[in-house]
Amino acid sequence: MSDEIEPVGETPAKKKSLISRLLPLGILVGGLVAFFALGGPQYLNLETMRETLRGLDGWVQENLILALLAYMVFYALAVSISVPGALWFTIGAGFLFGPWLGTGVAVFGATVGATIIFLAARYAFADWVRAKFPDYVKKLQDGFSRDAFTYVVILRLIPALPFFGINIATALLNVPVRAYFFGTLVGVIPGAYVYATVGDAIARAAADGVPSFSSLLTPEVIGAMVAFGLLAILPWAYKRFIAKKEEKAVL
């Protein structure tokens, strides 16, 4: 019988559990690394995007449903691995499908992709963060617990953090998946419509060569930008209204 004491540390079961928790997030990080390694950033500019999408235009017209589904999957994957400059994909959706279908594709693609990374980050780190910083997390969670859906909508409309940062922050705060999904779905609609409208304007101006800035300032684009500005202040106005209502109730 051996009297040797086993070294204190992580057991194989704990190590396996840690690996399983990190695996989904690791796959997403690997996808982002592959994007850069394969030269993906070179396609994120107006001229390259225009030439690439013009080559797809005929196929899209002949296979609209398949093209919508394929672009939605592509968009979701791009968002899930946090490709920088996702606005180009929204512009591309407007270029190929017009402002309305383009907005729909971008909204669902962005929401599904954001939910994927939200779930991966929560599975990997949420328990650790809550255990490491319990007081800080509880304080933030108390605010979200009052109306998580509204908070997510506000963050999407007036992002205090980048899109990727919101995905991670809400995951660590254990925001309910349902509230996160639908809050993101609603919150990204205005911005998606603005960029999809810009993409549609680029498509219509593409016959004249590289579109100028003035050619993109169509009434539709200007109207979309104004509408976005008005919608962006609604959450702030709503919070002010609720705060005043609560103050009157206390008095």
Buried (B, 14 or more C-beta within 10 A) or exposed (E): EEEEEEEEEEEEEEEEEEEEBBEBBEEBBEBBEEBEEEEBEEBBEEEEBBEEBBEBBEEBEEEEEEBBEBBBEBBBBBBBBBBBEBBBBBBBBBBBBBBEBBBBBBBBBBBBBBBBBBBBBBBBBBEEBBEEEEEEBEEBBEEBBEBBBBBBBBBBBBBEEEBBEBBBBBBBBBBBEEBBBBBBBBBBBBBBBBBBBBBBBBBBBBEEEEBEEEBBEBEBBEEBBEBBEEBBEBBEEBBEEEEEEEEEEEE
